Amino acid sequence: MTNIAEGFDCESRREFARFLGIARRSAVEVQSLLYVALDVGYINQEIFQAHYAQATKTKALIGALKHSLTKRPLASSCQGPRHR
């Protein structure tokens, strides 16, 4: 979430997209840490599966947003992701 917030304040779509990539990789890190938590017994299989699935959905949403930023033409008045 913090990577997305930081990227949202960027000066360009390209830079915002870079932060979205970082955020997506952070979701992958969460999935990796879920395996560790499961292996050491901090969580059970049911909790693991629920959180792993949520991280997968999060990765997909971030990826789609990043794709929309990089594929959509830039309006001439656009100075960043918040302006149209």
Secondary structure, DSSP 8 states (H G I E B T S, - for coil): -HHHHHHHTSSSHHHHHHHHHHHHHHHHHHHHHHHHHHHTTSS-HHHHHHHHHHHHHHHHHHHHHHHHHHHS---TT--STT--
